[in-house]
């Protein structure tokens, strides 16, 4: 029987990698401080979400 659950950990990790790629190629001469703060908050939120999902599923080795 197959699992019908969404692989949330994989989705969050992919989103985190996309945001990281955006930050790497970011041209600081063209962005506003609000955009930088927004990217920082999105990165923090995705990082915390990923940690919570990893911690909930028991994959961490702390």
C-alpha positions in Angstrom: 0.0 0.0 0.0 1.4 3.4 -1.0 1.7 6.4 1.2 -0.5 9.4 0.3 1.3 11.8 2.6 3.1 14.8 1.1 6.9 14.8 1.6 6.9 18.1 3.6 10.6 17.8 4.5 11.6 17.6 0.9 9.4 20.5 -0.1 10.8 22.8 2.6 14.4 21.7 1.8 13.8 22.5 -1.9 12.3 25.9 -1.0 15.2 26.7 1.3 17.7 25.8 -1.5 15.8 28.1 -3.9 15.9 31.0 -1.5 19.6 30.4 -0.9 20.3 30.4 -4.6 18.4 33.7 -4.9 20.5 35.2 -2.1 23.7 34.0 -3.8 22.9 35.7 -7.1 21.4 38.8 -5.5 22.7 42.1 -6.8 22.9 44.3 -3.7 23.0 47.5 -5.8 19.5 46.8 -7.1 17.6 45.6 -4.0 16.0 47.6 -1.2 16.6 47.0 2.5 13.0 45.8 2.8 13.7 43.1 0.2 16.8 42.0 2.1 14.9 41.9 5.4 12.1 39.9 3.6 14.6 37.3 2.3 16.1 37.0 5.7 12.7 36.4 7.3 11.8 33.8 4.7 15.1 32.1 5.2 14.7 32.0 8.9 11.1 30.8 8.7 12.1 28.0 6.3 15.0 27.0 8.4 12.9 26.8 11.6 10.2 24.9 9.7 12.8 22.4 8.3 14.3 21.9 11.8 10.8 21.4 13.3 9.8 18.8 10.6 13.2 17.0 11.0 12.9 17.0 14.8 9.3 15.7 14.6 10.1 12.8 12.4 13.1 11.8 14.5 15.8 12.1 11.8 18.1 14.3 13.9 21.1 12.9 15.7 21.4 15.3 18.6 
